[in-house]
Amino acid sequence: MRILPVRTEPLLLRLLFIVLIVYILIRAIKAYLAGTRSAKRRRSTTPEGEEMILDPQCQTYVLKKDAILQAGNYFCSRECAKLFLSR
């Protein structure tokens, strides 16, 4: 009985190819996620020079140009102004 040699080159090439594809996919996913995070950060920043005002009711910061001024205080919404002024 004769034992045939096992050919390992095609298996190693397949394994190397699969590892390469997985590596490329992981890098692509990381790049995509990093891009979406930085895009969110860019959207959340305010242009330089715009003043932010603290709402005394809900303790959030609002652009001064978007805030509602009532009774000498700035508010993020009419609801917050109503709640604060009714105390």
Secondary structure, DSSP 8 states (H G I E B T S, - for coil): --------HHHHHHHHHHHHHHHHHHHHHHHHHHHHHHHHHHHHS--TT--EEE-TTT--EEETTTSEEETTEEESSHHHHHHHHT-
